[in-house]
Amino acid sequence: MSVSVAEKRAQFRRLHESGCFVIPNPWDLGSARYLQHLGFKALASTSSGFAWSIAKPDNKVRVEQIVSHLSALANGVDVPLNADFEGGFAENLEGLAANVALAVGAGVSGLSIEDSTGDKASPLYEIPRAVERIKAARAAIDRADPAVMLVGRAEGYLWGKPDLKDTIARLTAYADAGADCLYAPGLRTKEDVAAVVKAVAPKPVNVLVGGPTFTVAELADLGVRRISVGGALARTAWGAFMKAAADIFNTGTFGALTSAVPHPEINGFFTQDVERRK
């Protein structure tokens, strides 16, 4: 089955209209295809997972590499893809807008823009500047294809500034500036999640789950529209790999390999996937 970019973008918007869905984060095309196979209705890229797959630390990948990766994912699956587009890979508004246009051209159905600066001494843009950046991204999307969704991200909880009042002020400002969906990664309590959902309603909220904190049912009850896992799936895969490799090196034993997926199972999946796409 081949689904057009326009169809995927329309599907993505419909997913945000009601209910709650999980939007897991593959780090390469193989993991993306398997997540689609399981039945997930949309996927999201992970900047960290992709960076590690090409031997880079998170936030140290060039925009050209990210856009190529997004194109491979977006055009390699039949479900919508939301792009983890970090801070837009540019400090100035013109550069940010140009990069957003590249991401839209890669076929994504949505993309997020963070308000983090990458500077530990001053980790977040001031709200007026962050709003300008959201507006620049919104304008670039509207020029390319208004169907693409823009996600405004408030990064305070990830940068040592877990201030709910400030986070809500940022998210509401980003909503007013044109963000279609709001996201504050790092929320840890039901009370904080509920407060964010209420503050930006009726716009949808994304919640990050990186471990055994919330369940899908709990977040749905709080009014959350979508749930992502960031780099957690990639970290899970790396965790199993690192343990197995360390056991081999340190003990000369191979017991950890007993948990490996049998070759016929995973090879069979990809064989069927290739046949299905002919």
C-alpha positions as CSV (number, residue, x, y, z in Angstrom):
1,M,0.0,0.0,0.0
2,S,1.2,3.5,-0.9
3,V,-0.3,6.4,1.0
4,S,0.3,9.9,-0.3
5,V,1.9,12.6,1.7
6,A,-1.3,14.6,1.6
7,E,-3.3,11.6,2.9
8,K,-0.9,11.1,5.7
9,R,-1.1,14.7,6.7
10,A,-4.9,14.6,6.7
11,Q,-4.8,11.4,8.8
12,F,-2.5,13.0,11.3
13,R,-4.8,15.9,11.9
14,R,-7.7,13.6,12.4
15,L,-5.8,11.7,15.0
16,H,-5.6,14.9,17.0
17,E,-9.3,15.6,17.0
18,S,-10.4,13.1,19.7
19,G,-9.2,10.2,21.8
20,C,-5.7,9.4,22.8
21,F,-3.0,7.7,20.7
22,V,0.6,6.5,21.2
23,I,3.1,7.9,18.8
24,P,6.3,5.8,19.3
25,N,9.7,6.9,18.2
26,P,11.7,4.7,15.8
27,W,15.4,5.5,15.2
28,D,15.7,4.0,11.7
29,L,13.6,2.7,8.9
30,G,13.7,-0.9,10.2
31,S,12.3,0.0,13.6
32,A,9.8,2.4,11.9
33,R,8.5,-0.4,9.7
34,Y,8.1,-2.8,12.7
35,L,6.2,-0.2,14.7
36,Q,3.8,0.3,11.8
37,H,3.4,-3.5,11.5
38,L,2.3,-3.6,15.1
39,G,-0.5,-1.2,14.3
40,F,0.5,2.2,15.5
41,K,-1.3,4.9,13.6
42,A,1.5,7.5,13.6
43,L,5.2,7.7,14.4
44,A,7.7,10.3,15.6
45,S,11.4,10.6,15.0
46,T,13.8,10.8,17.9
47,S,16.8,13.1,17.7
48,S,18.7,11.1,20.3
49,G,18.0,7.7,18.8
50,F,19.0,8.8,15.4
51,A,22.1,10.5,16.6
52,W,23.3,7.4,18.5
53,S,22.7,5.3,15.4
54,I,25.3,7.4,13.5
55,A,27.8,7.7,16.4
56,K,26.9,11.2,17.4
57,P,25.6,12.6,20.7
58,D,22.1,14.1,20.8
59,N,21.8,17.6,19.5
60,K,25.1,17.3,17.5
61,V,23.7,16.2,14.1
62,R,23.7,18.5,11.1
63,V,20.4,19.6,9.7
64,E,21.2,18.0,6.3
65,Q,21.6,14.6,8.1
66,I,18.3,15.1,10.0
67,V,16.4,16.0,6.8
68,S,17.7,13.0,5.0
69,H,16.7,10.8,7.9
70,L,13.3,12.3,8.0
71,S,12.8,11.7,4.3
72,A,13.8,8.1,4.7
73,L,11.3,7.6,7.5
74,A,8.4,9.6,6.1
75,N,8.6,8.1,2.7
76,G,9.3,4.6,4.0
77,V,6.2,4.1,6.0
78,D,2.5,4.4,5.3
79,V,1.6,6.3,8.5
80,P,2.2,9.9,9.4
81,L,5.5,11.0,10.8
82,N,6.1,13.8,13.3
83,A,9.6,15.2,13.2
84,D,11.7,15.9,16.3
85,F,13.2,19.0,14.8
86,E,15.0,20.2,17.9
87,G,15.3,24.0,17.9
88,G,15.1,24.3,14.1
89,F,18.9,24.1,13.7
90,A,19.3,27.8,13.4
91,E,19.5,30.8,15.8
92,N,18.2,33.4,13.4
93,L,14.6,33.3,12.2
94,E,15.4,33.2,8.5
95,G,17.6,30.1,9.0
96,L,14.9,28.4,11.1
97,A,12.3,29.1,8.5
98,A,14.4,27.7,5.7
99,N,15.2,24.6,7.7
100,V,11.5,24.0,8.6
101,A,10.7,24.3,4.8
102,L,13.3,21.5,4.2
103,A,11.6,19.3,6.8
104,V,8.2,19.9,5.3
105,G,9.7,19.0,1.9
106,A,10.9,15.7,3.3
107,G,7.3,14.6,3.7
108,V,6.7,14.9,7.5
109,S,3.2,15.4,8.8
110,G,4.2,17.4,11.8
111,L,7.3,18.9,13.4
112,S,8.2,20.2,16.8
113,I,10.2,23.3,17.7
114,E,11.9,23.5,21.1
115,D,12.5,26.6,23.2
116,S,15.9,25.4,24.5
117,T,19.0,27.3,23.4
118,G,21.7,24.6,24.0
119,D,23.5,27.0,26.4
120,K,23.7,25.6,29.9
121,A,24.1,29.1,31.4
122,S,20.9,30.3,29.7
123,P,19.1,27.2,28.6
124,L,15.7,28.6,27.5
125,Y,14.9,31.4,25.1
126,E,12.9,34.3,26.7
127,I,9.3,33.9,25.9
128,P,9.1,36.8,23.4
129,R,12.0,35.3,21.4
130,A,10.6,31.8,21.7
131,V,7.3,33.1,20.4
132,E,9.0,34.7,17.4
133,R,10.6,31.4,16.6
134,I,7.2,29.6,16.7
135,K,5.7,32.2,14.4
136,A,8.6,31.9,12.0
137,A,8.1,28.1,11.9
138,R,4.3,28.5,11.5
139,A,4.8,30.9,8.6
140,A,7.3,28.6,6.9
141,I,4.9,25.7,7.2
142,D,1.9,27.7,5.9
143,R,3.9,28.7,2.8
144,A,4.9,25.1,2.1
145,D,1.8,23.2,3.2
146,P,-0.6,24.4,6.0
147,A,-1.7,20.8,6.6
148,V,1.5,20.1,8.4
149,M,1.1,20.3,12.2
150,L,3.4,22.5,14.4
151,V,4.2,21.3,17.9
152,G,5.4,23.9,20.4
153,R,7.8,22.5,23.0
154,A,8.5,24.0,26.4
155,E,11.8,22.4,27.6
156,G,12.2,23.7,31.1
157,Y,11.7,20.4,32.8
158,L,14.5,18.9,30.8
159,W,16.9,21.8,31.5
160,G,16.7,22.1,35.3
161,K,13.8,24.6,35.3
162,P,10.8,22.5,36.4
163,D,8.5,25.6,36.8
164,L,4.9,24.7,36.0
165,K,3.7,28.3,35.9
166,D,6.4,29.3,33.4
167,T,5.8,26.1,31.4
168,I,2.1,26.9,31.1
169,A,2.9,30.5,30.2
170,R,5.2,29.3,27.4
171,L,2.8,26.7,26.0
172,T,-0.2,29.1,25.9
173,A,2.0,31.7,24.2
174,Y,3.1,29.1,21.6
175,A,-0.6,28.1,21.1
176,D,-1.5,31.7,20.4
177,A,1.5,32.0,18.0
178,G,0.2,29.1,15.9
179,A,1.3,25.8,17.4
180,D,-1.3,23.1,16.8
181,C,-0.1,20.8,19.6
182,L,1.7,21.5,22.8
183,Y,4.4,19.5,24.5
184,A,6.3,19.9,27.8
185,P,8.6,16.9,28.1
186,G,9.5,15.9,31.7
187,L,6.1,16.3,33.4
188,R,6.0,13.8,36.2
189,T,2.7,14.1,38.1
190,K,-0.9,13.7,37.1
191,E,-1.6,17.1,38.6
192,D,0.9,18.8,36.3
193,V,-0.3,17.0,33.2
194,A,-3.9,17.9,34.0
195,A,-3.0,21.6,34.6
196,V,-1.2,21.7,31.2
197,V,-4.1,20.1,29.4
198,K,-6.6,22.5,31.0
199,A,-4.4,25.5,30.2
200,V,-4.1,25.0,26.5
201,A,-7.5,23.4,25.8
202,P,-8.9,22.7,23.3
203,K,-5.5,22.3,21.6
204,P,-4.1,18.8,22.0
205,V,-1.2,17.9,24.4
206,N,1.6,15.5,23.9
207,V,3.1,13.8,27.0
208,L,6.5,12.1,27.0
209,V,6.7,8.7,28.8
210,G,10.3,7.5,29.2
211,G,9.7,4.8,31.8
212,P,7.1,3.1,33.9
213,T,5.3,6.3,35.1
214,F,1.9,6.7,33.5
215,T,-0.3,4.3,31.6
216,V,-2.1,5.1,28.4
217,A,-5.4,4.8,30.2
218,E,-4.3,7.2,32.9
219,L,-3.1,9.8,30.5
220,A,-6.3,9.4,28.3
221,D,-8.4,10.1,31.5
222,L,-6.4,13.3,32.0
223,G,-7.3,14.5,28.5
224,V,-3.9,13.9,26.9
225,R,-4.3,13.5,23.1
226,R,-1.0,11.8,22.3
227,I,1.9,10.0,24.0
228,S,5.5,9.7,22.8
229,V,8.5,7.8,24.2
230,G,11.4,9.9,22.9
231,G,14.6,8.0,22.8
232,A,13.3,5.3,25.2
233,L,12.9,2.6,22.6
234,A,16.4,3.3,21.3
235,R,17.8,3.2,24.8
236,T,16.0,-0.1,25.5
237,A,17.7,-1.6,22.4
238,W,21.0,-0.1,23.3
239,G,20.7,-1.5,26.8
240,A,20.2,-5.0,25.7
241,F,23.1,-4.7,23.2
242,M,25.5,-3.1,25.7
243,K,24.8,-5.8,28.3
244,A,25.3,-8.6,25.9
245,A,28.5,-7.1,24.5
246,A,29.9,-6.4,27.9
247,D,29.1,-10.0,29.1
248,I,31.0,-11.4,26.1
249,F,34.0,-9.1,26.7
250,N,34.1,-9.3,30.5
251,T,33.2,-12.9,31.2
252,G,33.7,-14.8,27.9
253,T,30.1,-16.0,28.1
254,F,27.2,-15.7,25.7
255,G,24.2,-16.1,28.0
256,A,22.7,-12.7,27.2
257,L,22.3,-13.8,23.6
258,T,19.5,-16.2,24.6
259,S,17.1,-13.2,24.6
260,A,17.9,-12.4,21.0
261,V,15.0,-12.5,18.5
262,P,15.3,-15.7,16.4
263,H,16.7,-15.0,12.9
264,P,13.7,-16.6,11.1
265,E,11.3,-14.3,13.0
266,I,12.9,-11.0,12.3
267,N,14.0,-12.0,8.8
268,G,10.6,-13.3,8.0
269,F,9.0,-10.0,9.0
270,F,11.2,-8.0,6.7
271,T,10.8,-10.6,3.9
272,Q,7.0,-10.1,4.1
273,D,7.4,-6.4,4.4
274,V,9.4,-6.2,1.2
275,E,6.9,-8.5,-0.6
276,R,4.0,-6.3,0.6
277,R,5.5,-3.2,-0.9
278,K,6.2,-4.6,-4.4
